[in-house]
Amino acid sequence: MEKKLGLSALTALVLSSMLGAGVFSLPQNMAAVASPSALLIGWGITGVGILLLAFAMLLLTRIRPDLDGGIFTYAREGFGELVGFCSAWGYWLCAVIANVSYLVIVFSALSFFTDTPELRLFGDGNTWQSIVGSSVLLWFVHFLVLRGVQTAASINLVATLAKLVPLGLFVVLAFIAFRLDVFSMDFSGVALGVPVWEQVKNTMLITLWVFIGVEGAVVVSARARNKQDVGRATLLAVLAALTVYLLVTLLSLGVVARPELAEMRNPSMAGLMVKMMGSWGEVVIAAGLIVSVCGAYLSWTIMAAEVPFLAATHKAFPRLFARQNKNSAPSASLWLTNISVQVCLVLIWLTGSDYNTLLTIASEMILVPYFLVGAYLLKIATRPMHTVVGMGACIYGLWLLYASGPMHLLLSVVLYAPGLLVFIYARRTHQLQHALKRREMVLIGMLLVAALPATWMLMG
């Protein structure tokens, strides 16, 4: 019998998927584009927006506890078969590409301990040694998840607690080293030569990505011991992550002046730790980064494998992917996900290419399901509070799409178009006889038409 996930395991899953590599570079990333005053406004907007999104998910788990397929089923239930499929397909692709980036980052961080000017062993995570190491880690985690999602989630809980140790140590030392005169120096960022509101918009492009993973508990809600815990876990993890991000960015600006912090090499937290505790600081942060990314990778593997499985059980993905093994792990879906990750790793090694554009486009694909969460709550709202939260989550979702750039949204069509073949094949495997609605046929036509200029732009 399958063991279910409790509140602590669900909270750790969400927190771990959000706290990946980004937090270790956050001080420099923020200092490069914004002054302390812009940071306070930016985090205020992000905090309100992300809490509205988390609260929308909490309300939906209460209003529709029967929808245990997470954000995919909200999109399908509210806006039809095709939109539901696109939500699942986009989310899954984003998770696959995110997992590739985590594996590359792990071995890039390991090069801190192994590489010298004479020996380039792991390099930037794209040498053949890195690809071999990444493949070993990939299949180790694969067989771990095959032993059951509960087993993997328990290990993830330990990894989450372990990653909070270096982050906690950093916050304590930064609090001791904090100087108000350093923090308030050029408080509104005159030296940046950019208006405060422009600085705020620039912070949004960074705060945008550090909360991706907020939907973790909702994605695995079918495996929750208590459906009420899904919303609670989401809210608790968001509050914890927001607290960590606020403390890390604001305290850093009181340790080192903004212009100096903006010039630091990433992960900038390592440079700050060296200033506060000597050369060992770099080792602490490098080790913390590796543990953190491994934990995030485990979380995202669980979430990535869950999506095709759930979509197949709801007849949106081919029937094959609804299979589970004797441990109730989504085995066929997990094989699909990790073979896709392995192919991407080999392509990175063969081409030596920079796949950051692909990562940005795939990340954009996750923002559409976020918007649809708020839109679905707005559609089924029965109380004024539901309407207010749904409206707020919708506005925040639209703001994210605008801040990340409409151009990337257009380019994401290149990744949606192949999914249409999977969608049509899935309907055949489930022997669905009913015809698609006219609006869905129009949407398919629009995606195919948009794919042509989008492909040309991407090649350019």
Number of C-alpha atoms within 10 A of each C-alpha: 6 12 14 14 25 18 21 15 23 31 27 29 34 32 29 31 28 25 26 25 23 21 22 23 18 22 26 26 23 26 25 20 21 28 28 23 16 24 24 16 17 22 19 12 15 20 18 14 21 23 20 23 28 29 21 28 31 21 20 26 22 14 15 12 14 12 17 20 22 25 26 29 25 26 26 23 14 18 16 16 20 22 22 23 26 23 27 30 27 24 25 23 23 23 27 25 22 23 26 23 21 24 25 24 23 27 24 21 23 20 20 15 12 13 14 11 5 6 10 13 19 24 21 16 26 27 20 17 16 25 21 14 17 23 18 12 15 22 15 11 19 21 14 15 23 21 17 21 23 22 15 22 23 17 16 24 20 13 20 26 14 15 24 17 13 20 22 14 14 25 18 14 16 23 17 12 15 18 17 11 12 16 20 16 15 17 16 18 21 11 11 15 8 14 13 21 13 12 24 21 18 20 25 20 16 18 23 18 17 20 22 19 25 28 27 29 31 30 24 23 25 21 21 21 15 13 21 16 22 31 25 20 28 29 22 19 26 25 16 12 20 20 12 17 21 16 18 23 24 20 23 29 28 21 23 19 18 28 17 12 22 20 13 19 12 16 22 22 29 25 19 24 21 16 15 17 12 11 13 12 19 21 15 19 27 22 17 22 28 22 21 30 27 26 30 29 27 26 27 26 24 27 27 27 27 26 29 29 27 25 25 22 18 20 22 28 27 22 22 17 24 20 15 17 12 12 17 17 22 25 26 18 22 26 17 15 23 22 14 15 23 18 11 18 24 16 13 20 16 12 10 11 10 10 14 11 12 18 19 19 23 26 25 25 28 22 22 21 24 26 22 25 27 30 25 21 26 21 15 15 18 11 8 9 11 21 19 17 24 30 19 22 30 25 17 22 24 15 16 24 22 14 16 22 14 13 13 21 21 18 26 24 24 21 20 21 18 13 19 18 10 16 19 15 16 20 17 14 15 17 11 11 8 7 8 11 12 9 11 16 12 10 14 16 12 12 16 16 13 17 21 14 15 20 16 11 12 13 7 6
